[in-house]
């Protein structure tokens, strides 16, 4: 499975711990509080990569459970795309 940020969003840094996500398809704007894990996850997901590579990149500084929770949160908010067998699901 490959992961990346949705193509139809812009992520803007409002402050050091607050990001705005603009959903271009619906024109909705949501504000999110972010920590170092979320910031790093967003940076990693700017380019498509396998879930395994993503986990390797973050596991040095963050527990696996926290990384899984972060991925689930990004997915539930509609920020993350998963490519399963060359098809993207939102």
GIJO-V592444 format. One record per pair of residues at least 12 apart in sequence whose C-alpha atoms are under 6 Angstrom apart, sorted by the first residue. I is the first residue (numbers start at 1). J is the second residue. D is the distance in whole Angstrom. If there is no record, write none. Layout:
I & J & D
I & J & D
//
This chain:
1 & 50 & 6
1 & 83 & 6
1 & 84 & 5
2 & 49 & 5
2 & 50 & 4
2 & 51 & 6
2 & 82 & 6
2 & 83 & 5
3 & 48 & 5
3 & 49 & 6
3 & 81 & 6
3 & 82 & 5
4 & 45 & 5
4 & 47 & 6
4 & 48 & 5
4 & 80 & 6
4 & 81 & 5
5 & 45 & 6
5 & 46 & 6
5 & 79 & 6
5 & 80 & 5
5 & 81 & 6
6 & 79 & 6
6 & 80 & 6
6 & 81 & 5
8 & 24 & 5
9 & 22 & 5
9 & 23 & 5
9 & 24 & 6
10 & 22 & 5
17 & 33 & 6
17 & 34 & 5
18 & 32 & 6
18 & 33 & 5
18 & 34 & 6
19 & 31 & 6
19 & 32 & 5
//
